[in-house]
């Protein structure tokens, strides 16, 4: 039997950078896997405009390709609403 444990004595220092973390420390799961927030959607749109496809964007943002595609679509929709 193998026991799994987490050493909590080596916690990283908290950085106040104003951005949501991509990974929850100590949980081993991503924050953005099924749905992107407004910051993730704008980042996905910027990456899409730089020439990356949905799979590359999903890998960089640590989400599913469907979430990346939905984020790009929602960011485009928000831009259209602001322009109108």
Rosetta blueprint (number, residue, H / E / L):
1 X L
2 X L
3 X L
4 X L
5 X L
6 X L
7 X L
8 X H
9 X H
10 X H
11 X L
12 X L
13 X L
14 X L
15 X L
16 X L
17 X L
18 X L
19 X L
20 X L
21 X L
22 X L
23 X E
24 X L
25 X L
26 X L
27 X L
28 X L
29 X L
30 X E
31 X L
32 X L
33 X L
34 X L
35 X L
36 X L
37 X L
38 X H
39 X H
40 X H
41 X H
42 X H
43 X H
44 X H
45 X H
46 X H
47 X H
48 X H
49 X H
50 X L
51 X L
52 X L
53 X L
54 X H
55 X H
56 X H
57 X H
58 X H
59 X H
60 X H
61 X H
62 X L
63 X L
64 X L
65 X H
66 X H
67 X H
68 X H
69 X H
70 X H
71 X H
72 X H
73 X H
74 X H
75 X H
76 X H
77 X H
78 X H
79 X H
80 X H
81 X H
82 X H
83 X H
84 X L
